[in-house]
């Protein structure tokens, strides 16, 4: 007999967007994490299956970001002994700067809440995912978590817990998400950036962020094309991240609005003002990797306005 259950999908995210390192993020379509919740066989929540993680994600419930987020929610609901089983299916690359941990936490709290008919809003669920991410990974990853759960393009303030705003997204904006399949270590550049930041760079980046927000609200594509410059992170990563300079060159040749690194990489993205530019960049990026006898996944999508949903 098939057990009753539901499935939730939490999207992958693109963050930084050149001008807002650590504060800007948007959800994408087609790629993310599926969470299945169903009736279990013994009291408590157990994680039964994990796919797509290639052994890199722990199955123990309290050591898994999705499992722990769900447990924190169940505790507040007084349902810690509820017999539940969870499956986690990664339909996205993990550890690539695309928010796989945040998506799994978002999907878990949403799925559990919906399965139990708890009646909680996404805003109310957010704190459980934040607490789990902080405990397991050491960071709330708000610029990934908030757009994955809430959808859209968001700006957050990590200094004020979970303060955020959704930004207007003009019609016609397309994202190209490029994830090299080869193993590339995440870039730890915080210490380096702390020694390289200057007043001029900080001022230029603030101006670029302000211009980006203005361009989004006014659908000013020329301003968007002009402002998408990274004065802080790119000068450092362009010299150490394989393929960055060549892929940025491709994006420029196809008149992309901007190109940069998402999260801490190694995944990269391009922002385009129409689907044809996005498709051309995606095709050329795949050809570039094929010519170097490597593979990369290219996802082309609009900004996902829904965030985490049942499906």
Secondary structure, 3 states (H helix, E strand, C coil): CCCCEEEEEEEEEEECCCCCCCCEEEEEEEEEEEEEEEECCCCCEEEEEEECCCCCCCCCHHHCHHHHHHHHHHHHHCCCCCCEEEEEEEECCCCCCCCHHHHHHHHHHHHHHHHCCCCCCHHHHHHHHHHHHHHHHCCCCHHHHHHHHHCCEEEEEHHHCCEEEEECCCCCCEEEEEEECCCCCCCCCHHHHHHHCCHHHHHHHHHHHHHHHHHHHHCCHHHHHHHCCCCCCHHHHCCCCCCHHHHHHHHHHCCCCEEEECCCCCCEEEEECCHHHHHHHHHHHHHHHHHCCCCEEEEEEEECCCCCEEC
